[in-house]
Amino acid sequence: MANHKSAIKQARQNEKKRARNRAVKTRVKNIIKEVKSNASEKTIEAAKTNLNSAQSLIQKAANKGVIHKRAASRKISRLSKLINKTISK
C-alpha cells in the first residue's frame, strides 16, 4: 500500500476511475452484443435503433478516454458494415 499522502490519494482516485471505466466498457460491450444479435435475427428496425445508440455510447467512451479513438472508430465501422450487409440480403 502507498505510504505518502499524495500516493494514498492517487490510489483512491485510481479506484474511482477504474470503476467508472469498467461500467462504461461493460455498457459498450453489451450494446455491441445487442446489435450483433439483432443482425443475426434479422430484426432490421431494432438493429438500426441499437446501432445509433451503440455509435453514441462508443463515441462517448472514446471522448472520455475509456477506449482509444481509433478503436471506437473501428467498432462503429464494423457494426455499420454488419448492419448494411444484413439489410442488403
Biopython code that builds the backbone (N, CA, C, O; Angstrom):
import numpy as np
from Bio.PDB.StructureBuilder import StructureBuilder

atoms = [
    (1, "MET", "N", (0.845, -1.186, 0.000)),
    (1, "MET", "CA", (0.000, 0.000, 0.000)),
    (1, "MET", "C", (0.883, 1.240, 0.000)),
    (1, "MET", "O", (2.038, 1.202, 0.425)),
    (2, "ALA", "N", (0.326, 2.321, -0.478)),
    (2, "ALA", "CA", (1.065, 3.587, -0.580)),
    (2, "ALA", "C", (1.349, 4.161, 0.812)),
    (2, "ALA", "O", (0.557, 3.994, 1.739)),
    (3, "ASN", "N", (2.488, 4.835, 0.938)),
    (3, "ASN", "CA", (2.887, 5.411, 2.230)),
    (3, "ASN", "C", (2.693, 6.919, 2.308)),
    (3, "ASN", "O", (2.378, 7.444, 3.376)),
    (4, "HIS", "N", (2.874, 7.616, 1.207)),
    (4, "HIS", "CA", (2.766, 9.068, 1.211)),
    (4, "HIS", "C", (1.315, 9.498, 1.021)),
    (4, "HIS", "O", (0.501, 8.790, 0.428)),
    (5, "LYS", "N", (1.029, 10.670, 1.541)),
    (5, "LYS", "CA", (-0.325, 11.202, 1.468)),
    (5, "LYS", "C", (-0.803, 11.326, 0.022)),
    (5, "LYS", "O", (-1.940, 10.974, -0.295)),
    (6, "SER", "N", (0.079, 11.832, -0.859)),
    (6, "SER", "CA", (-0.303, 12.017, -2.257)),
    (6, "SER", "C", (-0.517, 10.672, -2.959)),
    (6, "SER", "O", (-1.388, 10.547, -3.819)),
    (7, "ALA", "N", (0.281, 9.674, -2.588)),
    (7, "ALA", "CA", (0.142, 8.350, -3.190)),
    (7, "ALA", "C", (-1.145, 7.674, -2.737)),
    (7, "ALA", "O", (-1.779, 6.949, -3.504)),
    (8, "ILE", "N", (-1.524, 7.913, -1.496)),
    (8, "ILE", "CA", (-2.782, 7.352, -0.980)),
    (8, "ILE", "C", (-3.960, 7.973, -1.726)),
    (8, "ILE", "O", (-4.902, 7.277, -2.104)),
    (9, "LYS", "N", (-3.899, 9.276, -1.932)),
    (9, "LYS", "CA", (-4.967, 9.967, -2.663)),
    (9, "LYS", "C", (-5.039, 9.463, -4.104)),
    (9, "LYS", "O", (-6.126, 9.227, -4.631)),
    (10, "GLN", "N", (-3.878, 9.300, -4.738)),
    (10, "GLN", "CA", (-3.840, 8.818, -6.123)),
    (10, "GLN", "C", (-4.432, 7.410, -6.223)),
    (10, "GLN", "O", (-5.131, 7.098, -7.186)),
    (11, "ALA", "N", (-4.153, 6.563, -5.229)),
    (11, "ALA", "CA", (-4.706, 5.210, -5.206)),
    (11, "ALA", "C", (-6.226, 5.251, -5.107)),
    (11, "ALA", "O", (-6.929, 4.477, -5.757)),
    (12, "ARG", "N", (-6.724, 6.181, -4.270)),
    (12, "ARG", "CA", (-8.177, 6.352, -4.141)),
    (12, "ARG", "C", (-8.793, 6.798, -5.453)),
    (12, "ARG", "O", (-9.831, 6.282, -5.868)),
    (13, "GLN", "N", (-8.154, 7.758, -6.105)),
    (13, "GLN", "CA", (-8.667, 8.266, -7.379)),
    (13, "GLN", "C", (-8.642, 7.192, -8.456)),
    (13, "GLN", "O", (-9.561, 7.096, -9.269)),
    (14, "ASN", "N", (-7.578, 6.378, -8.459)),
    (14, "ASN", "CA", (-7.470, 5.300, -9.443)),
    (14, "ASN", "C", (-8.603, 4.297, -9.299)),
    (14, "ASN", "O", (-9.125, 3.799, -10.297)),
    (15, "GLU", "N", (-8.989, 3.995, -8.056)),
    (15, "GLU", "CA", (-10.097, 3.065, -7.820)),
    (15, "GLU", "C", (-11.404, 3.606, -8.387)),
    (15, "GLU", "O", (-12.176, 2.870, -9.001)),
    (16, "LYS", "N", (-11.647, 4.902, -8.176)),
    (16, "LYS", "CA", (-12.871, 5.522, -8.701)),
    (16, "LYS", "C", (-12.879, 5.500, -10.227)),
    (16, "LYS", "O", (-13.890, 5.175, -10.850)),
    (17, "LYS", "N", (-11.738, 5.849, -10.817)),
    (17, "LYS", "CA", (-11.633, 5.867, -12.277)),
    (17, "LYS", "C", (-11.823, 4.480, -12.861)),
    (17, "LYS", "O", (-12.482, 4.309, -13.886)),
    (18, "ARG", "N", (-11.225, 3.468, -12.181)),
    (18, "ARG", "CA", (-11.326, 2.089, -12.665)),
    (18, "ARG", "C", (-12.782, 1.630, -12.664)),
    (18, "ARG", "O", (-13.242, 1.004, -13.620)),
    (19, "ALA", "N", (-13.495, 1.939, -11.602)),
    (19, "ALA", "CA", (-14.908, 1.551, -11.510)),
    (19, "ALA", "C", (-15.729, 2.234, -12.601)),
    (19, "ALA", "O", (-16.592, 1.609, -13.217)),
    (20, "ARG", "N", (-15.457, 3.522, -12.836)),
    (20, "ARG", "CA", (-16.181, 4.275, -13.863)),
    (20, "ARG", "C", (-15.884, 3.718, -15.250)),
    (20, "ARG", "O", (-16.798, 3.510, -16.049)),
    (21, "ASN", "N", (-14.613, 3.480, -15.534)),
    (21, "ASN", "CA", (-14.217, 2.960, -16.838)),
    (21, "ASN", "C", (-14.797, 1.577, -17.075)),
    (21, "ASN", "O", (-15.217, 1.251, -18.185)),
    (22, "ARG", "N", (-14.817, 0.765, -16.026)),
    (22, "ARG", "CA", (-15.350, -0.586, -16.143)),
    (22, "ARG", "C", (-16.832, -0.551, -16.509)),
    (22, "ARG", "O", (-17.289, -1.332, -17.344)),
    (23, "ALA", "N", (-17.574, 0.349, -15.887)),
    (23, "ALA", "CA", (-19.007, 0.477, -16.177)),
    (23, "ALA", "C", (-19.222, 0.881, -17.628)),
    (23, "ALA", "O", (-20.102, 0.344, -18.300)),
    (24, "VAL", "N", (-18.425, 1.823, -18.111)),
    (24, "VAL", "CA", (-18.567, 2.295, -19.495)),
    (24, "VAL", "C", (-18.224, 1.174, -20.470)),
    (24, "VAL", "O", (-18.939, 0.959, -21.449)),
    (25, "LYS", "N", (-17.131, 0.457, -20.203)),
    (25, "LYS", "CA", (-16.723, -0.636, -21.093)),
    (25, "LYS", "C", (-17.781, -1.738, -21.143)),
    (25, "LYS", "O", (-18.058, -2.297, -22.204)),
    (26, "THR", "N", (-18.362, -2.039, -19.995)),
    (26, "THR", "CA", (-19.409, -3.067, -19.942)),
    (26, "THR", "C", (-20.618, -2.644, -20.756)),
    (26, "THR", "O", (-21.194, -3.447, -21.490)),
    (27, "ARG", "N", (-21.004, -1.372, -20.623)),
    (27, "ARG", "CA", (-22.135, -0.852, -21.384)),
    (27, "ARG", "C", (-21.877, -0.955, -22.886)),
    (27, "ARG", "O", (-22.770, -1.318, -23.651)),
    (28, "VAL", "N", (-20.654, -0.633, -23.305)),
    (28, "VAL", "CA", (-20.284, -0.701, -24.721)),
    (28, "VAL", "C", (-20.356, -2.144, -25.212)),
    (28, "VAL", "O", (-20.908, -2.415, -26.279)),
    (29, "LYS", "N", (-19.800, -3.065, -24.435)),
    (29, "LYS", "CA", (-19.820, -4.481, -24.834)),
    (29, "LYS", "C", (-21.249, -4.995, -24.977)),
    (29, "LYS", "O", (-21.570, -5.711, -25.925)),
    (30, "ASN", "N", (-22.106, -4.620, -24.020)),
    (30, "ASN", "CA", (-23.487, -5.105, -24.050)),
    (30, "ASN", "C", (-24.261, -4.571, -25.250)),
    (30, "ASN", "O", (-25.032, -5.311, -25.861)),
    (31, "ILE", "N", (-24.072, -3.309, -25.595)),
    (31, "ILE", "CA", (-24.802, -2.746, -26.735)),
    (31, "ILE", "C", (-24.299, -3.360, -28.033)),
    (31, "ILE", "O", (-25.077, -3.545, -28.969)),
    (32, "ILE", "N", (-23.005, -3.678, -28.104)),
    (32, "ILE", "CA", (-22.453, -4.329, -29.293)),
    (32, "ILE", "C", (-23.056, -5.720, -29.457)),
    (32, "ILE", "O", (-23.419, -6.121, -30.563)),
    (33, "LYS", "N", (-23.162, -6.453, -28.346)),
    (33, "LYS", "CA", (-23.782, -7.786, -28.388)),
    (33, "LYS", "C", (-25.231, -7.700, -28.865)),
    (33, "LYS", "O", (-25.701, -8.538, -29.636)),
    (34, "GLU", "N", (-25.926, -6.668, -28.388)),
    (34, "GLU", "CA", (-27.328, -6.485, -28.755)),
    (34, "GLU", "C", (-27.472, -6.222, -30.256)),
    (34, "GLU", "O", (-28.350, -6.790, -30.906)),
    (35, "VAL", "N", (-26.619, -5.371, -30.800)),
    (35, "VAL", "CA", (-26.657, -5.066, -32.235)),
    (35, "VAL", "C", (-26.361, -6.324, -33.044)),
    (35, "VAL", "O", (-27.032, -6.600, -34.038)),
    (36, "LYS", "N", (-25.354, -7.086, -32.616)),
    (36, "LYS", "CA", (-24.991, -8.310, -33.348)),
    (36, "LYS", "C", (-26.108, -9.336, -33.301)),
    (36, "LYS", "O", (-26.376, -10.005, -34.299)),
    (37, "SER", "N", (-26.767, -9.469, -32.151)),
    (37, "SER", "CA", (-27.865, -10.436, -32.069)),
    (37, "SER", "C", (-29.043, -9.998, -32.930)),
    (37, "SER", "O", (-29.702, -10.839, -33.542)),
    (38, "ASN", "N", (-29.320, -8.693, -32.989)),
    (38, "ASN", "CA", (-30.381, -8.188, -33.864)),
    (38, "ASN", "C", (-30.053, -8.450, -35.323)),
    (38, "ASN", "O", (-30.932, -8.780, -36.119)),
    (39, "ALA", "N", (-28.787, -8.300, -35.665)),
    (39, "ALA", "CA", (-28.373, -8.552, -37.053)),
    (39, "ALA", "C", (-28.522, -10.022, -37.403)),
    (39, "ALA", "O", (-28.950, -10.360, -38.507)),
    (40, "SER", "N", (-28.169, -10.901, -36.467)),
    (40, "SER", "CA", (-28.271, -12.329, -36.761)),
    (40, "SER", "C", (-29.728, -12.790, -36.823)),
    (40, "SER", "O", (-30.058, -13.713, -37.566)),
    (41, "GLU", "N", (-30.600, -12.145, -36.039)),
    (41, "GLU", "CA", (-32.025, -12.486, -36.058)),
    (41, "GLU", "C", (-32.771, -11.769, -37.175)),
    (41, "GLU", "O", (-33.951, -12.026, -37.416)),
    (42, "LYS", "N", (-32.058, -10.852, -37.863)),
    (42, "LYS", "CA", (-32.600, -10.092, -38.982)),
    (42, "LYS", "C", (-33.773, -9.192, -38.574)),
    (42, "LYS", "O", (-34.696, -8.973, -39.358)),
    (43, "THR", "N", (-33.728, -8.674, -37.343)),
    (43, "THR", "CA", (-34.693, -7.659, -36.926)),
    (43, "THR", "C", (-34.060, -6.306, -37.244)),
    (43, "THR", "O", (-33.370, -5.707, -36.419)),
    (44, "ILE", "N", (-34.316, -5.850, -38.456)),
    (44, "ILE", "CA", (-33.598, -4.709, -39.019)),
    (44, "ILE", "C", (-33.911, -3.401, -38.299)),
    (44, "ILE", "O", (-33.000, -2.617, -38.030)),
    (45, "GLU", "N", (-35.167, -3.152, -37.984)),
    (45, "GLU", "CA", (-35.525, -1.889, -37.331)),
    (45, "GLU", "C", (-34.878, -1.780, -35.952)),
    (45, "GLU", "O", (-34.343, -0.732, -35.589)),
    (46, "ALA", "N", (-34.933, -2.864, -35.196)),
    (46, "ALA", "CA", (-34.301, -2.858, -33.870)),
    (46, "ALA", "C", (-32.793, -2.716, -33.998)),
    (46, "ALA", "O", (-32.153, -2.051, -33.183)),
    (47, "ALA", "N", (-32.232, -3.338, -35.013)),
    (47, "ALA", "CA", (-30.787, -3.259, -35.239)),
    (47, "ALA", "C", (-30.362, -1.830, -35.555)),
    (47, "ALA", "O", (-29.342, -1.355, -35.056)),
    (48, "LYS", "N", (-31.150, -1.145, -36.390)),
    (48, "LYS", "CA", (-30.826, 0.248, -36.735)),
    (48, "LYS", "C", (-30.890, 1.149, -35.503)),
    (48, "LYS", "O", (-30.023, 1.997, -35.293)),
    (49, "THR", "N", (-31.919, 0.953, -34.702)),
    (49, "THR", "CA", (-32.074, 1.744, -33.487)),
    (49, "THR", "C", (-30.916, 1.503, -32.529)),
    (49, "THR", "O", (-30.336, 2.441, -31.981)),
    (50, "ASN", "N", (-30.591, 0.227, -32.340)),
    (50, "ASN", "CA", (-29.483, -0.111, -31.443)),
    (50, "ASN", "C", (-28.151, 0.347, -32.007)),
    (50, "ASN", "O", (-27.244, 0.689, -31.249)),
    (51, "LEU", "N", (-28.021, 0.359, -33.319)),
    (51, "LEU", "CA", (-26.781, 0.823, -33.940)),
    (51, "LEU", "C", (-26.561, 2.301, -33.618)),
    (51, "LEU", "O", (-25.445, 2.707, -33.296)),
    (52, "ASN", "N", (-27.612, 3.099, -33.704)),
    (52, "ASN", "CA", (-27.495, 4.525, -33.388)),
    (52, "ASN", "C", (-27.084, 4.740, -31.935)),
    (52, "ASN", "O", (-26.217, 5.562, -31.641)),
    (53, "SER", "N", (-27.713, 3.997, -31.033)),
    (53, "SER", "CA", (-27.350, 4.150, -29.617)),
    (53, "SER", "C", (-25.951, 3.608, -29.347)),
    (53, "SER", "O", (-25.231, 4.133, -28.497)),
    (54, "ALA", "N", (-25.562, 2.551, -30.074)),
    (54, "ALA", "CA", (-24.213, 1.994, -29.912)),
    (54, "ALA", "C", (-23.164, 2.992, -30.384)),
    (54, "ALA", "O", (-22.136, 3.173, -29.733)),
    (55, "GLN", "N", (-23.424, 3.635, -31.511)),
    (55, "GLN", "CA", (-22.484, 4.637, -32.012)),
    (55, "GLN", "C", (-22.308, 5.757, -30.992)),
    (55, "GLN", "O", (-21.191, 6.214, -30.748)),
    (56, "SER", "N", (-23.398, 6.190, -30.409)),
    (56, "SER", "CA", (-23.345, 7.249, -29.417)),
    (56, "SER", "C", (-22.537, 6.824, -28.189)),
    (56, "SER", "O", (-21.675, 7.566, -27.718)),
    (57, "LEU", "N", (-22.821, 5.626, -27.676)),
    (57, "LEU", "CA", (-22.115, 5.133, -26.496)),
    (57, "LEU", "C", (-20.624, 4.958, -26.752)),
    (57, "LEU", "O", (-19.794, 5.325, -25.920)),
    (58, "ILE", "N", (-20.295, 4.394, -27.907)),
    (58, "ILE", "CA", (-18.893, 4.146, -28.245)),
    (58, "ILE", "C", (-18.153, 5.470, -28.386)),
    (58, "ILE", "O", (-17.025, 5.608, -27.914)),
    (59, "GLN", "N", (-18.786, 6.442, -29.033)),
    (59, "GLN", "CA", (-18.150, 7.745, -29.215)),
    (59, "GLN", "C", (-17.950, 8.448, -27.877)),
    (59, "GLN", "O", (-16.920, 9.087, -27.661)),
    (60, "LYS", "N", (-18.918, 8.335, -26.985)),
    (60, "LYS", "CA", (-18.780, 8.928, -25.657)),
    (60, "LYS", "C", (-17.637, 8.276, -24.886)),
    (60, "LYS", "O", (-16.880, 8.957, -24.194)),
    (61, "ALA", "N", (-17.516, 6.959, -25.008)),
    (61, "ALA", "CA", (-16.432, 6.252, -24.331)),
    (61, "ALA", "C", (-15.079, 6.713, -24.857)),
    (61, "ALA", "O", (-14.126, 6.847, -24.089)),
    (62, "ALA", "N", (-14.991, 6.955, -26.146)),
    (62, "ALA", "CA", (-13.741, 7.441, -26.738)),
    (62, "ALA", "C", (-13.444, 8.861, -26.268)),
    (62, "ALA", "O", (-12.295, 9.189, -25.974)),
    (63, "ASN", "N", (-14.465, 9.699, -26.195)),
    (63, "ASN", "CA", (-14.266, 11.072, -25.739)),
    (63, "ASN", "C", (-13.820, 11.139, -24.284)),
    (63, "ASN", "O", (-13.055, 12.025, -23.903)),
    (64, "LYS", "N", (-14.301, 10.196, -23.471)),
    (64, "LYS", "CA", (-13.906, 10.142, -22.066)),
    (64, "LYS", "C", (-12.519, 9.535, -21.889)),
    (64, "LYS", "O", (-11.924, 9.638, -20.816)),
    (65, "GLY", "N", (-12.004, 8.902, -22.941)),
    (65, "GLY", "CA", (-10.687, 8.291, -22.851)),
    (65, "GLY", "C", (-10.720, 6.861, -22.344)),
    (65, "GLY", "O", (-9.677, 6.297, -22.013)),
    (66, "VAL", "N", (-11.902, 6.267, -22.279)),
    (66, "VAL", "CA", (-12.020, 4.892, -21.800)),
    (66, "VAL", "C", (-11.475, 3.931, -22.850)),
    (66, "VAL", "O", (-10.762, 2.983, -22.521)),
    (67, "ILE", "N", (-11.812, 4.179, -24.113)),
    (67, "ILE", "CA", (-11.230, 3.410, -25.210)),
    (67, "ILE", "C", (-10.567, 4.392, -26.175)),
    (67, "ILE", "O", (-10.894, 5.579, -26.196)),
    (68, "HIS", "N", (-9.652, 3.886, -26.952)),
    (68, "HIS", "CA", (-8.914, 4.737, -27.898)),
    (68, "HIS", "C", (-9.844, 5.173, -29.020)),
    (68, "HIS", "O", (-10.782, 4.456, -29.368)),
    (69, "LYS", "N", (-9.587, 6.341, -29.583)),
    (69, "LYS", "CA", (-10.479, 6.868, -30.622)),
    (69, "LYS", "C", (-10.475, 6.000, -31.865)),
    (69, "LYS", "O", (-11.502, 5.879, -32.532)),
    (70, "ARG", "N", (-9.341, 5.393, -32.193)),
    (70, "ARG", "CA", (-9.305, 4.517, -33.369)),
    (70, "ARG", "C", (-10.031, 3.206, -33.106)),
    (70, "ARG", "O", (-10.652, 2.646, -34.009)),
    (71, "ALA", "N", (-9.956, 2.720, -31.890)),
    (71, "ALA", "CA", (-10.694, 1.508, -31.513)),
    (71, "ALA", "C", (-12.194, 1.773, -31.613)),
    (71, "ALA", "O", (-12.956, 0.929, -32.084)),
    (72, "ALA", "N", (-12.605, 2.957, -31.163)),
    (72, "ALA", "CA", (-14.017, 3.338, -31.246)),
    (72, "ALA", "C", (-14.461, 3.416, -32.702)),
    (72, "ALA", "O", (-15.530, 2.926, -33.066)),
    (73, "SER", "N", (-13.635, 4.031, -33.519)),
    (73, "SER", "CA", (-13.944, 4.157, -34.941)),
    (73, "SER", "C", (-14.066, 2.781, -35.588)),
    (73, "SER", "O", (-14.965, 2.541, -36.393)),
    (74, "ARG", "N", (-13.163, 1.892, -35.232)),
    (74, "ARG", "CA", (-13.175, 0.533, -35.782)),
    (74, "ARG", "C", (-14.443, -0.218, -35.371)),
    (74, "ARG", "O", (-15.060, -0.895, -36.194)),
    (75, "LYS", "N", (-14.828, -0.100, -34.104)),
    (75, "LYS", "CA", (-16.032, -0.779, -33.618)),
    (75, "LYS", "C", (-17.278, -0.267, -34.347)),
    (75, "LYS", "O", (-18.129, -1.050, -34.769)),
    (76, "ILE", "N", (-17.373, 1.050, -34.486)),
    (76, "ILE", "CA", (-18.525, 1.654, -35.166)),
    (76, "ILE", "C", (-18.569, 1.210, -36.623)),
    (76, "ILE", "O", (-19.633, 0.882, -37.148)),
    (77, "SER", "N", (-17.416, 1.202, -37.268)),
    (77, "SER", "CA", (-17.332, 0.822, -38.670)),
    (77, "SER", "C", (-17.765, -0.628, -38.875)),
    (77, "SER", "O", (-18.514, -0.933, -39.803)),
    (78, "ARG", "N", (-17.295, -1.505, -38.015)),
    (78, "ARG", "CA", (-17.642, -2.928, -38.157)),
    (78, "ARG", "C", (-19.117, -3.178, -37.899)),
    (78, "ARG", "O", (-19.734, -4.000, -38.577)),
    (79, "LEU", "N", (-19.691, -2.475, -36.925)),
    (79, "LEU", "CA", (-21.122, -2.644, -36.669)),
    (79, "LEU", "C", (-21.952, -2.116, -37.840)),
    (79, "LEU", "O", (-22.938, -2.739, -38.233)),
    (80, "SER", "N", (-21.559, -0.983, -38.390)),
    (80, "SER", "CA", (-22.277, -0.407, -39.537)),
    (80, "SER", "C", (-22.197, -1.349, -40.728)),
    (80, "SER", "O", (-23.185, -1.564, -41.430)),
    (81, "LYS", "N", (-21.029, -1.899, -40.946)),
    (81, "LYS", "CA", (-20.825, -2.835, -42.053)),
    (81, "LYS", "C", (-21.716, -4.061, -41.892)),
    (81, "LYS", "O", (-22.307, -4.541, -42.860)),
    (82, "LEU", "N", (-21.808, -4.566, -40.657)),
    (82, "LEU", "CA", (-22.639, -5.737, -40.372)),
    (82, "LEU", "C", (-24.112, -5.451, -40.643)),
    (82, "LEU", "O", (-24.808, -6.265, -41.249)),
    (83, "ILE", "N", (-24.577, -4.299, -40.195)),
    (83, "ILE", "CA", (-25.990, -3.942, -40.401)),
    (83, "ILE", "C", (-26.282, -3.732, -41.876)),
    (83, "ILE", "O", (-27.317, -4.177, -42.371)),
    (84, "ASN", "N", (-25.378, -3.056, -42.588)),
    (84, "ASN", "CA", (-25.576, -2.835, -44.020)),
    (84, "ASN", "C", (-25.607, -4.141, -44.789)),
    (84, "ASN", "O", (-26.384, -4.293, -45.732)),
    (85, "LYS", "N", (-24.769, -5.080, -44.391)),
    (85, "LYS", "CA", (-24.749, -6.394, -45.047)),
    (85, "LYS", "C", (-26.068, -7.128, -44.783)),
    (85, "LYS", "O", (-26.606, -7.789, -45.671)),
    (86, "THR", "N", (-26.584, -7.005, -43.556)),
    (86, "THR", "CA", (-27.845, -7.656, -43.180)),
    (86, "THR", "C", (-29.022, -7.059, -43.952)),
    (86, "THR", "O", (-29.923, -7.779, -44.383)),
    (87, "ILE", "N", (-29.004, -5.745, -44.121)),
    (87, "ILE", "CA", (-30.099, -5.072, -44.830)),
    (87, "ILE", "C", (-30.114, -5.464, -46.310)),
    (87, "ILE", "O", (-31.180, -5.659, -46.895)),
    (88, "SER", "N", (-28.937, -5.577, -46.903)),
    (88, "SER", "CA", (-28.864, -5.846, -48.333)),
    (88, "SER", "C", (-29.257, -7.287, -48.694)),
    (88, "SER", "O", (-29.545, -7.569, -49.857)),
    (89, "LYS", "N", (-29.273, -8.181, -47.736)),
    (89, "LYS", "CA", (-29.622, -9.587, -48.019)),
    (89, "LYS", "C", (-31.092, -9.794, -48.160)),
    (89, "LYS", "O", (-31.537, -10.917, -48.398)),
]
sb = StructureBuilder()
sb.init_structure("model")
sb.init_model(0)
sb.init_chain("A")
sb.init_seg("    ")
for serial, (resi, resn, name, xyz) in enumerate(atoms, 1):
    if name == "N":
        sb.init_residue(resn, " ", resi, " ")
    sb.init_atom(name, np.array(xyz, "f"), 0.0, 1.0, " ", f" {name:<3s}", serial, name[0])
structure = sb.get_structure()
